[in-house]
Amino acid sequence: MADDPQDKPSRPQPTLGEEVGAKATRKLKARRNATHGVWYGLGMMGLIGWSVATPTVLGAALGLWLDKRYPGPHSWTLTLLIIGLIIGCLTAWRWVADEDRQMRDEREDGDA
């Protein structure tokens, strides 16, 4: 016996508001769970690199200037270069920790 299309129970058609709501929900879920692309990762690596390199170079430049102006028994260049490197590493570490915390919060909000 062939299936008669009239024998199947018909499902009620969703209203326009229900369709729009379902699509909006899917879109919001896709945005929350979106994975970042290659360019986002490269941008983050560049940002972290600049946050370390900038204070290091500025410290070295200031140290060179101080060594020329006020020569002494210790090297201002080396001292300020190391201080700049430490400041840059701490800045990058704090920034990465903040980004990690935000990503975890978004995942937890998405699971709820």
C-alpha positions as CSV (number, residue, x, y, z in Angstrom):
1,M,0.0,0.0,0.0
2,A,1.4,3.4,-1.0
3,D,1.8,6.2,1.5
4,D,-1.1,8.6,1.0
5,P,-0.1,12.2,1.8
6,Q,-3.5,12.8,3.4
7,D,-2.8,10.1,6.0
8,K,0.1,12.0,7.5
9,P,-0.7,14.4,10.3
10,S,0.0,17.9,9.4
11,R,2.2,20.1,11.6
12,P,1.0,23.6,12.4
13,Q,2.8,26.2,10.3
14,P,4.9,28.5,12.5
15,T,3.9,32.1,12.5
16,L,6.2,34.8,11.1
17,G,7.1,36.0,14.6
18,E,8.2,32.4,15.5
19,E,10.3,32.1,12.4
20,V,12.0,35.4,13.0
21,G,12.6,34.5,16.6
22,A,14.1,31.2,15.7
23,K,16.4,32.7,13.2
24,A,17.5,35.4,15.6
25,T,18.3,32.8,18.2
26,R,20.4,30.8,15.8
27,K,22.2,33.9,14.7
28,L,23.0,35.0,18.3
29,K,24.2,31.5,19.1
30,A,26.5,31.4,16.1
31,R,28.0,34.8,17.1
32,R,28.6,33.6,20.6
33,N,30.3,30.4,19.5
34,A,32.2,31.9,16.6
35,T,35.8,30.8,16.3
36,H,38.3,33.5,15.5
37,G,40.1,33.2,12.2
38,V,43.8,33.2,11.3
39,W,43.9,37.0,11.0
40,Y,42.6,37.5,14.5
41,G,45.3,35.2,15.8
42,L,48.0,37.0,13.9
43,G,46.7,40.3,15.1
44,M,46.8,39.2,18.7
45,M,50.4,37.9,18.3
46,G,51.3,41.3,16.8
47,L,49.6,43.2,19.6
48,I,51.4,41.1,22.2
49,G,54.8,41.6,20.4
50,W,54.3,45.4,20.3
51,S,53.3,45.5,23.9
52,V,56.7,43.9,24.8
53,A,58.9,45.6,22.2
54,T,57.7,49.2,22.7
55,P,58.7,49.6,26.4
56,T,61.9,47.7,25.8
57,V,63.0,50.0,23.0
58,L,61.9,53.1,24.8
59,G,63.9,52.0,27.9
60,A,67.0,51.3,25.8
61,A,66.7,54.7,24.0
62,L,66.3,56.6,27.3
63,G,69.2,54.6,28.7
64,L,71.4,55.6,25.7
65,W,70.5,59.2,26.2
66,L,71.3,59.1,29.9
67,D,74.6,57.3,29.3
68,K,75.7,60.1,27.0
69,R,74.5,62.9,29.3
70,Y,75.5,61.3,32.7
71,P,78.2,58.7,32.3
72,G,78.7,56.6,35.4
73,P,80.0,53.3,36.7
74,H,76.8,51.5,35.7
75,S,75.0,51.3,32.3
76,W,71.7,53.1,32.1
77,T,71.1,51.5,28.8
78,L,71.2,47.9,30.1
79,T,69.3,48.8,33.3
80,L,66.4,50.6,31.5
81,L,66.3,48.0,28.8
82,I,65.7,45.3,31.4
83,I,63.1,47.4,33.2
84,G,61.3,48.1,29.9
85,L,61.4,44.3,29.1
86,I,59.9,43.5,32.5
87,I,57.2,46.2,32.1
88,G,56.3,44.9,28.6
89,C,56.1,41.3,29.7
90,L,53.9,42.2,32.6
91,T,51.6,44.3,30.3
92,A,51.3,41.4,27.8
93,W,50.7,38.9,30.6
94,R,47.9,41.0,32.1
95,W,46.3,41.6,28.6
96,V,46.4,37.8,27.8
97,A,44.9,37.0,31.2
98,D,42.1,39.5,30.7
99,E,41.3,38.0,27.2
100,D,41.3,34.5,28.6
101,R,38.9,35.6,31.4
102,Q,36.6,37.2,28.9
103,M,36.6,34.0,26.7
104,R,35.8,31.9,29.7
105,D,33.0,34.2,30.8
106,E,31.5,34.1,27.2
107,R,31.6,30.3,27.2
108,E,29.9,30.1,30.6
109,D,27.2,32.6,29.5
110,G,26.7,30.5,26.4
111,D,26.3,27.3,28.4
112,A,23.7,28.8,30.7
